[in-house]
Amino acid sequence: MTPNRREIMAGAGALALAAAMPTAARAASLFASKRPAPAKRAFTSPAIEAEIVRVKAKIADPELAWLFENCYPNTLDTTVQTGTEGGRPDTFVITGDIEAMWLRDSSAQVQPYIHLVAKDAKLKRLFQGLIQRQARCILIDPYANAFDKDPTAPSKLEWSQTDKTEMKPGVAERKWEIDSLCYAMRLSHEYWTRTKDKVPFDDTWSRAMKLAVATFREQQRKDGPGPYSFQRPALQPTDSVMLSGYGAPTKKIGLIHSMFRPSDDACLYPFLIPSNLFAVSVLRKIATVHREARG
């Protein structure tokens, strides 16, 4: 019997739908996990794994759910190095493909997990260690933006080897960016607000925060340019700082001078307004932490 037009159209539609929809095997292949095997992950957290399951269940698009499952834990899977220093937690977070820790990046990398810190003692210890590590880094040099894991080692970054600035042991790169200190302050405040845990807020942390505040004051430059200067032999002018490494001249009005932007590119005008606003916000927050956690 010759099929009628309706039957032909229905059959064609079914074939098209079948071709468009991946088979279960194909879907599994397309959305296979790209995470390291559990045994090879740098850090694991039951709270994070539970959060992945919770959020994935709310995402209708399977590809977006797959992206979230792979991207959300990436910092913990691949960049976190935990240990102890002087009997206290220590956490070093590399910036990804570079074996160094940026104050800004390390803070931002763990920010998506901080709402879970009270649910997982291991995750809580990670944050304690990072706050402590950042404090020790600031005490090495508050003007530096990136640090090596070994505080006694010279920089391993190829592009920092010829920088004309006061490179200290443990410093990977010394680009003065206001937001580097701001991010460390904000992380401390976020942790304190969520946990009221005093463990990371010891004398080392207190000295680091006071040094950060003193550095902001120093870079208001009311009493001269301060000790920081930076020059780099480079083809790109945004990799170096003009006028002997001190930046463009300014009228001293109380704003903090920043030689570099968060992009690590040099500022043409030293009064970087977004970073100054960031400083205003976090200085108020860190005063609260110091008052409440330190008493």
C-alpha positions as CSV (number, residue, x, y, z in Angstrom):
1,M,0.0,0.0,0.0
2,T,1.4,3.4,-1.0
3,P,1.8,5.7,2.1
4,N,-0.3,8.9,2.0
5,R,1.2,12.3,2.4
6,R,0.5,12.5,6.1
7,E,2.4,9.3,6.8
8,I,5.3,10.4,4.7
9,M,5.6,13.7,6.6
10,A,5.3,12.0,9.9
11,G,8.0,9.5,9.0
12,A,10.3,12.2,7.8
13,G,9.8,14.2,10.9
14,A,10.6,11.2,13.1
15,L,13.8,10.6,11.2
16,A,14.9,14.3,11.4
17,L,14.2,14.3,15.2
18,A,16.2,11.1,15.7
19,A,19.1,12.5,13.7
20,A,19.0,15.7,15.6
21,M,18.9,14.1,19.1
22,P,22.2,12.5,20.2
23,T,22.0,9.0,21.4
24,A,22.7,8.3,25.1
25,A,26.1,7.1,24.2
26,R,26.9,10.1,22.1
27,A,25.6,12.5,24.8
28,A,27.8,10.7,27.4
29,S,30.8,11.2,25.1
30,L,30.0,14.8,24.4
31,F,29.5,15.7,28.1
32,A,32.2,13.5,29.7
33,S,33.9,15.0,32.7
34,K,37.1,16.8,32.0
35,R,38.1,17.0,35.6
36,P,41.2,15.2,36.9
37,A,40.6,11.8,38.3
38,P,39.6,12.1,42.0
39,A,43.0,10.7,43.1
40,K,44.8,13.4,41.1
41,R,42.8,16.4,42.2
42,A,44.8,18.9,44.2
43,F,42.1,19.4,46.8
44,T,38.7,17.8,47.4
45,S,35.8,19.0,49.4
46,P,32.5,17.2,50.1
47,A,30.7,20.5,50.4
48,I,31.9,21.5,46.9
49,E,30.9,18.2,45.4
50,A,27.4,18.5,47.0
51,E,27.1,22.1,45.6
52,I,27.9,20.8,42.1
53,V,25.1,18.3,42.3
54,R,22.7,20.9,43.7
55,V,23.4,23.5,41.1
56,K,23.5,21.0,38.1
57,A,20.0,19.8,39.0
58,K,18.8,23.4,38.5
59,I,20.4,23.8,35.0
60,A,18.1,22.6,32.2
61,D,20.7,22.8,29.4
62,P,22.9,19.7,29.6
63,E,25.9,21.5,28.1
64,L,25.7,24.4,30.5
65,A,25.4,21.9,33.4
66,W,28.4,20.1,32.1
67,L,30.4,23.4,31.8
68,F,29.5,24.3,35.4
69,E,30.5,20.8,36.7
70,N,33.9,21.1,35.0
71,C,34.6,24.8,35.6
72,Y,33.4,25.5,39.1
73,P,35.8,23.2,41.0
74,N,38.8,23.9,38.7
75,T,40.7,26.0,41.2
76,L,40.5,23.3,43.8
77,D,41.2,20.5,41.3
78,T,44.3,22.1,39.7
79,T,45.8,25.1,41.5
80,V,45.6,24.6,45.3
81,Q,48.7,23.5,47.3
82,T,48.0,23.0,51.0
83,G,50.3,22.3,53.9
84,T,51.5,23.8,57.2
85,E,53.8,26.6,58.1
86,G,55.0,26.9,61.7
87,G,52.2,24.5,62.7
88,R,49.5,26.6,61.1
89,P,47.5,26.1,57.9
90,D,49.2,27.2,54.7
91,T,47.6,27.5,51.3
92,F,49.3,28.5,48.1
93,V,47.1,29.1,45.0
94,I,48.9,29.3,41.7
95,T,47.3,31.5,39.1
96,G,46.7,28.6,36.7
97,D,49.4,28.0,34.1
98,I,52.1,30.0,36.1
99,E,53.7,28.6,39.2
100,A,53.3,31.8,41.2
101,M,50.5,33.3,43.4
102,W,49.0,36.7,42.7
103,L,47.3,38.3,45.7
104,R,44.4,39.4,43.5
105,D,44.0,36.1,41.6
106,S,44.2,33.8,44.6
107,S,41.5,35.8,46.4
108,A,39.2,35.8,43.4
109,Q,39.9,32.1,42.6
110,V,38.5,30.9,45.9
111,Q,35.7,33.5,46.2
112,P,33.0,31.2,44.6
113,Y,33.5,28.7,47.5
114,I,33.4,31.0,50.5
115,H,29.7,30.6,51.1
116,L,30.4,26.9,51.8
117,V,33.2,27.4,54.3
118,A,31.1,26.8,57.4
119,K,30.0,23.4,56.0
120,D,33.4,21.8,55.6
121,A,36.3,21.9,58.1
122,K,38.8,21.0,55.3
123,L,37.6,23.9,53.2
124,K,37.7,26.2,56.2
125,R,41.3,25.2,56.8
126,L,42.1,26.1,53.2
127,F,40.8,29.6,53.7
128,Q,42.7,29.9,57.0
129,G,45.9,28.9,55.2
130,L,45.4,31.3,52.3
131,I,44.7,34.3,54.6
132,Q,47.8,33.4,56.5
133,R,49.9,33.0,53.3
134,Q,48.7,36.3,51.9
135,A,49.6,38.0,55.2
136,R,53.2,36.6,55.0
137,C,53.4,37.7,51.4
138,I,52.4,41.3,52.2
139,L,55.1,41.3,54.9
140,I,57.7,40.3,52.4
141,D,56.8,43.2,50.1
142,P,53.4,45.1,50.1
143,Y,54.3,46.5,46.7
144,A,54.5,43.1,45.0
145,N,51.6,41.6,43.1
146,A,52.9,38.0,42.8
147,F,54.9,35.7,45.0
148,D,56.8,32.4,44.7
149,K,56.0,29.5,47.0
150,D,59.5,29.5,48.5
151,P,59.9,32.9,50.3
152,T,63.7,32.6,50.1
153,A,63.9,32.0,46.3
154,P,64.5,34.6,43.6
155,S,61.8,35.1,41.0
156,K,61.3,32.3,38.4
157,L,59.3,34.4,36.1
158,E,61.2,34.9,32.9
159,W,59.8,38.4,32.2
160,S,60.8,39.7,35.7
161,Q,64.5,38.9,35.5
162,T,65.5,42.3,34.1
163,D,63.1,44.5,36.1
164,K,64.6,47.6,37.6
165,T,63.0,47.6,41.0
166,E,63.8,46.3,44.5
167,M,63.2,42.6,44.0
168,K,63.2,40.7,47.2
169,P,63.4,36.9,47.8
170,G,60.0,35.3,47.5
171,V,58.7,38.0,45.1
172,A,57.7,36.7,41.6
173,E,56.7,40.1,40.2
174,R,56.7,43.6,41.7
175,K,54.0,45.6,40.0
176,W,52.4,48.0,42.4
177,E,48.6,47.6,42.1
178,I,46.3,49.0,44.8
179,D,43.8,46.2,44.2
180,S,46.3,43.5,45.2
181,L,46.1,44.6,48.8
182,C,42.4,45.3,48.5
183,Y,41.6,41.7,47.4
184,A,43.5,40.3,50.4
185,M,41.6,42.6,52.7
186,R,38.3,41.7,51.2
187,L,39.0,38.0,51.5
188,S,39.7,38.4,55.2
189,H,36.5,40.3,55.8
190,E,34.4,37.8,53.8
191,Y,35.9,34.9,55.8
192,W,35.4,36.7,59.2
193,T,31.8,37.7,58.3
194,R,30.8,34.1,57.5
195,T,32.7,32.2,60.2
196,K,33.7,34.5,63.1
197,D,36.7,32.3,63.3
198,K,39.7,34.0,64.8
199,V,42.3,31.4,63.8
200,P,43.9,33.2,60.8
201,F,43.8,36.7,62.4
202,D,46.9,36.5,64.5
203,D,49.8,38.9,65.0
204,T,51.2,38.1,61.6
205,W,48.0,39.0,59.9
206,S,47.6,42.2,62.0
207,R,51.1,43.4,61.1
208,A,50.4,42.7,57.4
209,M,47.2,44.7,57.5
210,K,48.9,47.6,59.2
211,L,51.7,47.5,56.6
212,A,49.1,47.5,53.9
213,V,47.4,50.6,55.3
214,A,50.8,52.3,55.7
215,T,51.6,51.5,52.1
216,F,48.4,53.2,51.0
217,R,49.3,56.2,53.0
218,E,52.8,56.2,51.5
219,Q,51.4,56.2,48.0
220,Q,49.3,59.2,48.7
221,R,52.7,60.8,48.2
222,K,52.1,63.7,50.5
223,D,55.8,63.6,51.6
224,G,57.5,62.6,48.4
225,P,57.2,59.8,45.8
226,G,57.9,57.0,48.3
227,P,60.3,54.1,47.9
228,Y,58.6,52.3,45.0
229,S,59.7,52.6,41.4
230,F,59.5,50.2,38.5
231,Q,61.0,50.0,35.1
232,R,61.1,47.1,32.6
233,P,63.0,46.9,29.4
234,A,60.1,46.0,27.1
235,L,58.7,46.6,23.7
236,Q,55.3,47.3,25.2
237,P,55.2,50.6,27.0
238,T,52.4,49.3,29.2
239,D,54.9,46.9,30.8
240,S,57.0,49.7,32.3
241,V,56.4,53.0,34.2
242,M,57.4,56.4,32.9
243,L,59.6,59.1,34.4
244,S,62.3,56.9,36.1
245,G,59.7,54.4,37.2
246,Y,57.6,56.8,39.4
247,G,54.8,57.5,36.9
248,A,53.2,60.7,35.7
249,P,53.3,63.8,37.9
250,T,50.2,64.5,40.0
251,K,48.7,67.0,42.4
252,K,48.6,65.4,45.8
253,I,44.9,65.4,46.8
254,G,44.8,62.3,49.0
255,L,44.2,59.7,46.3
256,I,46.4,56.7,46.3
257,H,48.8,56.4,43.4
258,S,48.8,53.1,41.5
259,M,51.5,52.3,39.0
260,F,49.6,49.4,37.4
261,R,46.0,48.4,36.7
262,P,44.5,45.0,37.6
263,S,45.3,43.9,34.1
264,D,49.0,44.3,35.1
265,D,49.3,47.1,32.5
266,A,50.9,50.4,33.6
267,C,48.6,53.3,34.5
268,L,48.9,56.4,32.3
269,Y,47.4,58.4,35.1
270,P,48.3,57.2,38.6
271,F,45.0,58.1,40.2
272,L,43.2,54.8,39.3
273,I,39.7,55.7,40.5
274,P,38.1,52.2,40.6
275,S,41.0,50.9,42.8
276,N,40.8,54.0,45.1
277,L,37.1,53.3,45.6
278,F,37.9,49.6,46.2
279,A,40.4,50.8,48.9
280,V,37.8,53.0,50.6
281,S,35.5,50.0,50.8
282,V,37.9,47.4,52.1
283,L,39.6,49.8,54.6
284,R,36.3,50.1,56.4
285,K,35.8,46.4,56.3
286,I,39.3,45.5,57.5
287,A,38.9,48.0,60.4
288,T,35.8,46.0,61.4
289,V,37.7,42.7,61.3
290,H,40.6,44.0,63.3
291,R,38.3,45.5,65.9
292,E,36.2,42.3,66.3
293,A,38.7,39.5,65.6
294,R,41.6,41.1,67.4
295,G,39.7,42.9,70.2
